[in-house]
Amino acid sequence: MARVLQWWSHSKTVALIWVVSAVVFYTLFQMALRNSNSASSGRYYAFISSLLFGSRENFVEFDLALMNFDFADSLVSSEVRRSKLYDGMARDLDEKGAAFLKQGETSQSLSLSDIFTLKDGSVEPVLKAAIPPVRANVLYLSTEYSVPISETVKRMVNPYFDNSIWFQNSSLYHFSMFHASHHITPVPATEDEIEAEANAVRATSKTLCPLNIVLDRVVLTSTGVLLGCWQVTSGTDPTTIRAKLRAALPRAPEKQLYDAAILHTSFARLLGQPKASAMDSHNSDLVQFFHELVARLNMELRGFRAVVSELWYVEEYDVLALALNGRMKVRRFQLGCLTN
Ligand SMILES: *[C@@H]1O[C@H](CO)[C@@H](O)[C@H](O)[C@H]1NC(C)=O
């Protein structure tokens, strides 16, 4: 009799485990099915399989740009996510070569020849009206930090190029965070709506804490953009900043231009071949030349520390106004670091 009772209790435990497993599996399966109609089904599916099989690495390699369900962010820290992203960006030049020497596109899908002209031997931006104006939220890097960086970049890069280079204005070094409207998905707004957006961003900035950041690496993309890629040592993480801006700006485009974790600023855009004399020691191997140039920049700049304490709401009346000294209206907000 005792053995029968023991068998019965054991069977109940086994049955319970089976039922719980079945319910969990069924729930996850239904989640996958329900989302199979949406464009992001692949991502949900990847997320579910990474939960089941513990493959976090694969998940990170996925298209991060469109990840917009909040619990996924807890899978990897923003710091790890940024490192992986920067590794990938650094590989870009190896994989695609120096595409900008043919006719590259920027990260915003504009061919460079549309953006710049050579006039009397010097590079000038071609400004084009943005209709409707782009509304960008960017973190601002003060000239206390940007001027020394810009001077280092110019000193190290200028000797190899005959003017075929455009340097970011050091008064306008910025980290692109979140667009209320961009050129791929324009969101027209009235003056009142723009005022309301600016007020929402001002309120958000009060809850953000200044960021202590360190330059992780300098990267040259295959499109010829020389970027500084940063890590955060303290302050509000860019992932959180973007999530708060999204909540504050509900009409903003669903698809944003950059990964939620990235913290990058553009230093310069290379537009043409280095001087023949610069190439002599590299057997005309361009990619090798650029690698060495970037390595030297990294030796000088890696580890550079800065503090970011301003968020800007920018109406760009010209395409890429922040990058090309175009027309714009800037509203500047100090990060308040108030708890709420
Ligand atoms: C750089 O930006 C500042 C601030 O917007 C502006 O006053 C200055 O004219 C710009 N420099 C150039 C060369 O356009």
PDBQT file of the ligand as one rigid body, heavy atoms in Angstrom, charges set to zero:
ROOT
HETATM    1  C1  LIG A 401      30.642  76.557 -36.694  1.00  0.00    +0.000 C 
HETATM    2  O1  LIG A 401      29.486  76.607 -35.897  1.00  0.00    +0.000 OA
HETATM    3  C2  LIG A 401      29.296  77.823 -35.205  1.00  0.00    +0.000 C 
HETATM    4  C3  LIG A 401      28.094  77.633 -34.309  1.00  0.00    +0.000 C 
HETATM    5  O2  LIG A 401      26.954  77.306 -35.060  1.00  0.00    +0.000 OA
HETATM    6  C4  LIG A 401      29.157  78.976 -36.200  1.00  0.00    +0.000 C 
HETATM    7  O3  LIG A 401      29.023  80.186 -35.523  1.00  0.00    +0.000 OA
HETATM    8  C5  LIG A 401      30.359  79.001 -37.113  1.00  0.00    +0.000 C 
HETATM    9  O4  LIG A 401      30.177  79.964 -38.115  1.00  0.00    +0.000 OA
HETATM   10  C6  LIG A 401      30.580  77.640 -37.758  1.00  0.00    +0.000 C 
HETATM   11  N1  LIG A 401      31.807  77.641 -38.529  1.00  0.00    +0.000 N 
HETATM   12  C7  LIG A 401      31.806  77.548 -39.858  1.00  0.00    +0.000 C 
HETATM   13  C8  LIG A 401      33.151  77.505 -40.497  1.00  0.00    +0.000 C 
HETATM   14  O5  LIG A 401      30.801  77.512 -40.523  1.00  0.00    +0.000 OA
ENDROOT
TORSDOF 0
